[in-house]
């Protein structure tokens, strides 16, 4: 009986940890890595199927970073003209 309880706890811990996944990358990270932001926003996030909560947050962060980078480039272009 003791072995069954230990095995059940071990399986529970493994299942719990497998659901935790990596933390989503921040907007600031994607602003420093625009190529990766493009890959995420226009690749992974456009695929059909279900995404985890962390993946959805990462998609949002990548999209926000792309938007901020576009505004930054536009502002720089306006300053030059």
Steps between C-alpha positions, in 0.01 A plus 500: 500500500785735585656444154168584330478829688860592416449409133178704486674802651789467256261487202310800638817705535613413146161597356495823699848601386435411137214749494716782627705561186729796443405853595402706196764736366434868572427786261842642583665171404323498164593864438864398537444191279270615217576200276378265772191718552418462130544123517270476799233748390483396135584132541415321818210729590336464159482121518166339552450312823502575865771702666581494868444806717875575493512463120208741460675753725821460300306558176351817645841618620660434160221690323523792743877517450460505121249784532727700730796448268295625205399814692862556604620472137224735383593758763867478403412548133288804583784655701737461205267677255 
